[in-house]
Amino acid sequence: MCGRQLLGLDGSFMKGPFPGQILSAVAIDANNGIYPVAYALVEAETCSAWTWFLECLGHDLDLSSNSNFTFISDRQKGIIPTCYTQCIS
């Protein structure tokens, strides 16, 4: 992954025929442009959904426990306990 080691994490409601929430990770490139890194449609913004999303994201980006990524979020529902749990383990 090129660009800065900064990821924004957020969840957003889906309306229409496929209700649920979209979990997303976005990054900033060298030209200060924002681009999506990953997204997933889940039933609800829960701790288990965020855990799954972050595990998949870490695997796809080949992150290790020594990676120095900074995560930005709006501190909603499952994200805080999930990040706290992931950082400890």
N, C-alpha and C positions, 0 to 999 in steps of 0.2 A: 504494500500500500504506500503510495506516495503522498506527499502533503504533510500537514502537521499531525502530530499524534494527539488529536482531539476529536472526540466523538460526541455528538449530541444524541440523546435518547429521548423518545417521546412515544406516547400512545394517543390514538385518535379514534373517535367513534365512527363506525360505518353505518349508514342508513340505507334503506332500500331492501332489495330481495335477499341480500346476504349480510345480515346484521352481525356485529361483532366489533372487534377493535383491530386497528393496524398498529403494530409495534414497529418503530423505525429507528435506524441509526444513520445519521448524516455526518459528513466531514467537511472541512474547509480545505480547498486546494491552495497552491502557491499564489494564485491570482485572486484570493479571497472569495472565490466562488463556492457556493454550497452545493454539494452533490450527495445523492443517496448512496449509502454503502450497502444497506440491507433493510428488508422489511418483511413482515409476516402478518398474516391474518389469523387472529386468535379469537376464542369465544369471549374472553374478558381480560382486563388488565389485572392479572393476579401475580402473586409471587412465583407460582409454578410456571406461568406463561413467560414471565421475564427470565426466569432461570433457564428455561429451554432456549429462548431467543438468544441470550447472552452466551450460552454454551455453544450454540451453532455459529454465532458470530465469531467467537474466539477460535473455533476450529477452522472456519473459513479464512480468517485473517492470519492463521498460524501464530496466534499469540501464546506466549508462555507466561509463567508466573512472574518473570522478570520484566515483562513489557511495561512501558511507561506511558500508557494511554491515560488521558484525562477525560472523564465522562461528565457531561453536563446534562441535567434533567430538570424537570419541573417538580420533582419530589412527590410524585403521585403514587398512590396505592402500593403496588408490589415492587416498585423499583428500588426503594431505599433498603428494605430488608434483604432483597436479592443481592444488591451490590455489596452490602455489608457481609452477607454470608459468603459470597464469592471471593471477597478480599481476604477473609480469614482462612478459608480452606486452601 
